[in-house]
Amino acid sequence: MEKEWHIQPYYKSELAQAYAPEISLKAALNRMALWIKINAPLSEALHETGYHPKQKLLTSRQVELIFHYLGQP
């Protein structure tokens, strides 16, 4: 049974692995960072929330934005 994703705080590592379960955690985090970087609207929206690439815990608003622009894992 697949996990049902809700808008709530998540560790970035948890989301990264959910989007790319077939690769290592480090590779998944790098992939998520690249997706955020190349998606200008997402990057800008996250920046407006105070997002920093090194943060480990994503806020509910940041998760909502990621789901909006990337879809749910």
C-alpha positions in Angstrom: 0.0 0.0 0.0 1.4 3.4 -1.0 1.8 6.2 1.5 -0.8 8.9 1.4 1.0 12.3 1.4 -0.4 15.2 3.4 0.5 18.9 3.6 2.6 18.9 6.7 6.3 19.3 7.6 8.6 16.6 6.3 12.3 16.0 6.4 13.7 16.8 3.0 15.4 13.4 3.0 12.0 11.6 3.4 10.5 13.5 0.4 13.6 13.1 -1.7 13.6 9.3 -1.2 9.8 9.2 -1.9 10.4 10.9 -5.3 13.4 8.6 -6.1 13.2 5.4 -4.1 15.4 3.5 -6.6 18.5 5.6 -5.9 20.7 6.3 -2.8 19.6 9.0 -0.3 22.5 11.3 -1.4 21.6 10.9 -5.0 17.9 11.5 -4.3 18.7 14.7 -2.3 20.9 15.9 -5.2 18.1 15.1 -7.7 15.6 17.1 -5.6 18.0 20.0 -5.3 18.4 20.0 -9.1 14.7 19.9 -9.7 14.2 22.9 -7.4 17.0 24.8 -9.0 15.8 24.3 -12.6 12.2 24.9 -11.8 12.3 28.7 -11.6 8.7 29.2 -10.3 9.2 26.6 -7.6 12.6 28.0 -6.7 11.2 31.5 -6.4 8.2 30.4 -4.4 10.4 28.5 -2.0 12.7 31.4 -1.6 9.8 33.6 -0.6 9.1 31.2 2.3 12.7 31.6 3.6 13.8 28.3 2.1 17.5 27.5 2.2 19.0 24.6 0.3 20.8 23.3 3.4 17.7 23.1 5.6 16.7 19.6 6.6 13.1 20.1 7.6 10.6 21.5 5.1 7.7 23.6 6.4 4.1 22.7 5.5 4.1 25.7 3.0 7.3 24.5 1.4 5.9 21.0 1.1 2.7 22.4 -0.4 4.7 24.3 -3.0 6.8 21.2 -3.9 3.6 19.1 -4.3 2.1 21.9 -6.5 5.1 22.2 -8.8 6.3 18.6 -8.8 3.2 16.6 -8.0 3.1 14.2 -5.1 5.6 11.4 -4.9 
